[in-house]
């Protein structure tokens, strides 16, 4: 064997287990494996879980709040306007430097698989994509990155974007994105979705859209997206991110849409850090939370998970460290998930549920799967969320790619030298 992790605490298992790895794959998972390996790690009863997955991030935009003017209003619209100014001056080196730094943060926190939306529009052209394609190649030894061609400025509203979207897919984007609410009217929003499906079918690609990221209870693009997914037989291949308007729907309409999402077997992604900050910003008390109906979607059996989304950009300029345990803790509070079974679900979201969104194969700690997992300095997933502990070892495809050991000393009754 090339690697054996001993005394691993696996989720929902009473007995500690050893994990034997050969090459990039897990060979065996069992207590007391007798074989030896060239590298052996004693997990000492710490929690060992599959690598974290961030299914929704914007690598082309990360860290730009450090170099652009401040978003004075704090609104989504001003954030977009500031990004227009920045995108015009993007260079490959600029995008790679910022994105590379965040990728390294993610790896240190145990995330080795990401899906990044990348702006495709007539403002920045294909510059953002070029930079992210290069950073994906540069960091291929540490992470796997799926790229979503994301028309944030609209498609009909920004003539020329449809052609750029097709070129983006030819250049190496993996998934077709969308933002249908950012069109002039409902008819154009529907056409936006239709175009995305046309492109996706031409490239046999999945679809992952920003949907109804607004407080407007009249937003209806999610319902049409679900309808389209059903009619085009695109079950399990369509993902809707944000869907903030669901928080403002009346309960009867929300129930109708949720049932359609279930029939379409769509994936949903909530991005609570950004949306708690942006949505409901002009509300008087009570202020809306601005995140989608996480508990109701989960109760309906819909695959829902969470993403970092923004990180020190104009939308979310101050916080974020590419840590899925941090995003999970925010989700727990925003969606009021505190019961034991809810905490377990919360941990499934950046692991097995996100793997479903990205349609990953050979994921998980089982024989034949890729040996990509984290040794976390906690005994339970609840403790992992509460303490935000060290990822002692981050292992990707059989290789240790990051280690973290923090040291705390409490001084009592003695002079500090």
C-alpha positions in Angstrom: 0.0 0.0 0.0 1.1 3.6 -0.6 -0.8 5.1 2.3 -2.7 3.8 5.4 -4.7 6.1 7.7 -5.2 4.3 10.9 -7.8 4.8 13.7 -10.1 7.0 11.6 -13.5 8.0 13.0 -15.9 7.6 10.1 -19.4 9.1 10.2 -22.2 6.9 11.6 -19.7 4.1 12.5 -19.1 3.0 16.1 -15.7 1.3 15.5 -12.6 3.1 14.4 -11.3 2.0 11.0 -8.2 2.0 8.8 -8.2 3.3 5.3 -5.7 1.7 2.9 -4.8 3.6 -0.3 -3.0 2.3 -3.4 -2.2 5.0 -6.0 -5.2 7.4 -6.3 -7.8 5.0 -5.0 -9.0 3.6 -1.7 -8.2 -0.1 -1.6 -9.8 -1.1 1.7 -11.7 0.3 4.6 -11.7 -1.9 7.7 -10.6 -2.1 11.3 -7.1 -3.3 12.0 -5.7 -3.6 8.4 -2.6 -5.8 8.7 -0.8 -4.6 5.6 1.9 -1.9 5.8 2.3 1.2 3.7 5.2 3.5 2.7 3.3 6.3 4.6 1.1 5.7 7.6 -0.9 8.3 9.5 -2.5 7.8 12.8 -5.8 9.7 12.9 -6.0 9.1 16.6 -9.8 8.8 16.5 -10.3 12.1 14.7 -13.1 12.5 12.2 -12.2 11.5 8.6 -14.7 12.5 5.9 -14.5 13.0 2.1 -13.0 16.1 0.6 -15.2 19.2 0.8 -16.7 20.5 -2.4 -17.6 24.1 -3.0 -20.3 24.0 -5.7 -20.8 27.7 -6.2 -17.9 30.2 -6.1 -16.7 33.1 -8.4 -13.0 32.7 -8.8 -12.7 35.5 -11.4 -14.0 38.0 -8.9 -12.5 37.0 -5.6 -10.5 39.6 -3.6 -11.2 42.5 -6.0 -12.6 44.5 -3.0 -9.0 45.1 -2.1 -8.4 47.1 -5.3 -11.7 48.7 -6.3 -13.8 51.6 -4.9 -16.1 50.8 -2.0 -19.7 49.7 -2.5 -21.2 52.7 -0.6 -24.8 51.5 -0.8 -24.0 47.9 -0.2 -26.6 46.9 -2.8 -26.4 44.3 -5.5 -26.7 46.9 -8.3 -23.8 49.0 -7.1 -21.7 45.9 -6.7 -22.4 45.0 -10.3 -21.5 48.5 -11.5 -18.1 48.4 -9.7 -17.4 45.1 -11.3 -18.1 46.5 -14.7 -15.3 49.0 -14.1 -12.9 46.3 -13.0 -13.7 43.7 -15.7 -12.6 46.1 -18.4 -9.0 46.0 -17.1 -8.7 42.2 -16.2 -5.5 40.5 -17.2 -4.7 36.8 -17.0 -2.1 37.5 -14.3 -4.5 39.5 -12.2 -7.2 36.8 -12.3 -4.7 34.0 -11.7 -3.1 35.8 -8.7 -6.4 36.5 -6.9 -7.9 33.1 -7.7 -4.8 31.2 -6.9 -4.6 32.7 -3.4 -8.2 31.7 -2.7 -7.6 28.2 -4.1 -4.8 27.8 -1.6 -7.1 28.9 1.2 -9.7 26.4 0.1 -7.1 23.6 0.0 -5.9 24.4 3.5 -9.5 24.1 4.7 -10.0 20.7 3.0 -11.8 21.7 -0.3 -10.2 20.1 -3.4 -13.2 20.3 -5.8 -14.9 23.5 -6.8 -17.5 24.7 -9.4 -16.7 28.3 -10.4 -19.0 30.6 -12.2 -17.1 32.9 -14.5 -18.6 36.1 -16.1 -19.2 35.9 -19.8 -20.4 39.2 -21.3 -19.5 42.1 -23.6 -18.0 44.1 -20.8 -15.1 41.8 -20.0 -15.4 39.5 -23.1 -13.6 36.2 -22.5 -10.9 37.7 -20.3 -12.3 36.3 -17.0 -12.6 32.8 -18.6 -9.0 32.9 -19.9 -7.7 33.7 -16.5 -9.7 31.0 -14.7 -8.8 28.4 -17.4 -5.1 29.2 -16.8 -5.5 29.0 -13.0 -7.3 25.7 -13.3 -4.4 24.3 -15.2 -1.8 25.8 -12.9 -3.5 24.2 -9.8 -4.5 20.9 -11.3 -2.2 19.1 -8.8 -4.3 20.5 -5.9 -7.9 20.9 -7.1 -10.5 19.9 -9.7 -12.5 22.9 -11.0 -15.6 22.9 -13.1 -16.3 26.2 -14.9 -19.7 27.7 -15.5 -20.1 30.2 -18.3 -22.1 32.8 -16.5 -24.0 35.6 -18.3 -24.5 38.0 -15.4 -25.4 40.9 -17.6 -28.2 38.9 -19.3 -28.2 37.4 -22.7 -30.8 39.4 -24.6 -30.1 42.5 -22.5 -26.4 42.3 -23.5 -26.4 41.5 -27.3 -23.4 39.4 -28.3 -23.4 37.4 -25.1 -25.0 34.3 -26.7 -22.1 34.1 -29.1 -19.6 34.6 -26.3 -21.3 31.8 -24.3 -20.9 29.4 -27.2 -17.2 30.4 -27.6 -16.7 29.9 -23.8 -18.0 26.3 -24.1 -15.7 25.7 -27.0 -12.7 27.1 -25.0 -13.3 24.7 -22.1 -16.2 25.8 -19.9 -18.0 22.8 -18.5 -21.5 24.0 -17.5 -23.9 26.5 -19.0 -24.9 29.3 -16.6 -27.6 31.9 -16.6 -29.2 34.8 -14.7 -32.7 35.1 -16.3 -34.1 37.6 -13.8 -31.6 40.1 -15.1 -33.5 40.7 -18.3 -35.9 43.5 -19.2 -39.1 41.5 -19.0 -40.6 38.1 -18.3 -40.6 37.1 -22.0 -36.9 37.8 -22.3 -36.2 35.9 -19.1 -37.9 32.9 -20.6 -36.0 33.3 -23.8 -32.8 33.6 -21.7 -33.5 30.1 -20.2 -34.4 28.7 -23.6 -31.1 29.9 -25.1 -29.2 28.3 -22.2 -30.9 25.0 -22.8 -30.0 25.3 -26.5 -26.4 25.8 -25.7 -26.3 23.1 -23.1 -27.8 20.5 -25.4 -25.4 21.5 -28.2 -22.5 20.7 -25.9 -24.2 18.0 -23.8 -23.5 20.1 -20.8 -25.3 20.6 -17.5 -27.0 23.9 -16.5 -26.4 25.9 -13.3 -28.1 29.3 -13.1 -28.4 32.2 -10.7 -32.2 32.3 -10.3 -34.4 35.0 -8.8 -31.6 36.6 -6.6 -34.1 39.3 -5.6 -36.5 40.2 -2.8 -39.3 40.5 -5.4 -42.1 38.0 -4.5 -43.3 38.3 -8.1 -40.1 36.8 -9.6 -41.1 33.7 -11.6 -38.0 32.5 -13.5 -37.5 29.5 -11.1 -40.9 28.1 -12.0 -40.1 28.4 -15.8 -36.7 26.8 -15.3 -38.3 23.8 -13.5 -40.9 23.6 -16.3 -38.1 23.6 -18.9 -36.1 21.0 -17.1 -39.1 18.7 -17.1 -40.0 19.2 -20.7 -36.5 18.8 -22.0 -36.0 15.7 -19.9 -33.0 17.3 -18.2 -33.6 15.7 -14.8 -30.7 15.9 -12.3 -28.8 18.1 -14.7 -30.2 21.5 -13.8 -29.1 23.5 -10.7 -30.6 26.7 -9.4 -28.5 28.9 -7.1 -29.7 31.6 -4.7 -33.5 31.6 -5.4 -33.9 34.3 -2.8 -37.3 35.3 -4.0 -38.6 32.0 -2.5 -38.3 33.6 0.9 -40.8 36.2 -0.2 -43.3 33.9 -1.9 -46.6 33.2 -0.2 -46.7 29.7 1.2 -49.1 28.2 -1.4 -47.1 29.4 -4.4 -43.9 28.3 -2.7 -45.4 24.8 -2.2 -46.3 24.6 -5.9 -42.8 25.6 -7.1 -41.2 23.2 -4.7 -43.3 20.3 -6.1 -42.2 21.3 -9.6 -38.5 21.3 -8.5 -39.1 17.8 -7.1 -40.6 16.6 -10.3 -37.7 18.1 -12.3 -35.2 16.5 -9.9 -33.4 19.8 -9.8 -30.5 20.7 -7.5 -30.6 23.8 -5.4 -27.7 25.8 -3.9 -28.1 28.4 -1.2 -25.4 31.0 -0.7 -26.3 32.4 2.8 -23.2 34.5 3.4 -23.8 36.8 0.4 -27.5 36.8 0.5 -27.8 37.5 4.2 -25.6 40.5 3.6 -27.4 41.8 0.4 -31.1 40.8 0.5 -33.7 42.6 2.6 -31.2 45.5 2.8 -33.9 48.1 2.4 -36.4 46.4 4.7 -37.6 47.9 7.9 -38.2 45.5 10.7 -38.7 42.6 10.4 -35.8 42.2 7.9 -36.1 39.2 5.6 -33.3 36.6 5.9 -33.0 36.6 2.1 -32.1 32.9 1.7 -34.1 30.2 0.0 -36.4 27.8 1.9 -33.8 25.4 2.9 -35.8 23.3 5.3 -38.8 23.0 3.0 -36.7 22.0 0.1 -34.9 19.4 2.2 -38.2 18.0 3.5 -39.4 17.6 -0.1 -36.4 15.4 -0.9 -34.8 18.0 -3.2 -31.0 17.9 -3.3 -29.9 21.2 -1.7 -26.4 22.3 -0.6 -24.5 25.5 0.0 -21.6 27.5 -1.5 -19.1 30.2 -0.6 -20.3 32.3 -3.6 -18.5 35.5 -3.1 -15.3 36.2 -1.2 -14.0 39.8 -0.7 -15.5 41.1 -3.9 -18.0 44.0 -4.3 -20.9 41.8 -3.3 -19.4 40.5 -0.1 -16.4 42.8 0.4 -15.2 42.1 3.9 -15.5 38.4 4.9 -14.9 34.9 3.7 -12.0 32.4 3.8 -13.0 29.6 1.4 -13.9 27.3 4.3 -17.0 25.1 3.9 -17.3 24.6 7.6 -17.6 28.4 8.0 -20.3 28.5 5.3 -22.0 25.6 7.0 -22.1 27.4 10.3 -23.6 30.4 8.7 -26.2 28.2 7.0 -27.0 26.5 10.3 -27.9 29.9 11.8 -29.6 31.4 8.7 -31.8 28.2 8.1 -32.2 27.5 11.9 -30.7 24.0 11.6 -29.8 22.9 15.1 -31.3 19.4 15.6 -29.0 16.4 15.5 -30.4 15.1 12.2 -30.2 18.6 10.7 -26.6 18.9 11.6 -25.9 15.7 9.8 -27.7 17.0 6.8 -25.7 20.2 7.0 -22.5 18.2 6.8 -23.8 16.2 3.8 -24.3 19.5 1.9 -20.6 20.2 1.0 -19.8 16.5 0.6 -22.2 13.9 -0.8 -24.9 16.4 -1.8 -22.5 18.7 -3.6 -21.0 15.6 -5.3 -24.5 15.0 -6.7 -24.7 18.5 -8.1 -21.3 18.1 -9.9 -22.3 14.5 -10.9 -19.0 13.2 -9.5 -18.1 9.5 -9.8 -16.0 7.5 -7.3 -16.6 10.0 -4.5 -16.6 8.9 -0.9 -14.7 6.8 1.6 -15.2 3.4 0.2 -13.2 0.8 -1.8 -12.7 2.0 -5.4 -13.3 5.6 -4.6 -10.7 8.4 -5.1 -8.6 8.7 -1.9 -9.6 12.3 -1.3 -10.5 13.0 2.3 -9.8 15.2 5.3 -8.6 14.3 8.8 -10.4 16.8 11.0 -9.5 17.6 14.6 -13.0 16.8 15.9 -14.9 13.7 17.0 -18.3 14.6 15.5 -19.7 16.8 12.7 -21.5 19.0 15.3 -18.1 19.6 17.0 -16.5 20.3 13.6 -19.1 23.1 12.9 -18.9 24.5 16.4 -15.1 24.6 16.8 -14.0 25.2 13.1 -11.0 22.9 13.8 -7.8 22.3 12.0 -7.9 20.1 8.9 -4.9 18.1 10.2 -4.3 16.4 6.9 -5.8 17.2 3.5 -5.4 14.2 1.2 -6.2 14.4 -2.5 -6.1 11.3 -4.7 -3.7 9.5 -2.3 -1.3 12.4 -1.7 -1.1 14.7 1.3 -1.4 18.2 0.0 -1.9 20.2 3.2 -1.3 19.9 6.9 -2.4 22.2 9.7 -1.6 22.0 13.4 -2.5 24.9 15.7 -1.1 25.3 19.2 -2.8 27.1 22.1 -1.1 27.7 25.4 -2.9 29.0 28.5 -0.7 30.7 31.0 -1.7 30.9 34.6 0.3 32.1 37.6 3.5 32.5 35.6 5.2 35.4 33.9 5.0 35.3 30.1 8.4 35.5 28.6 
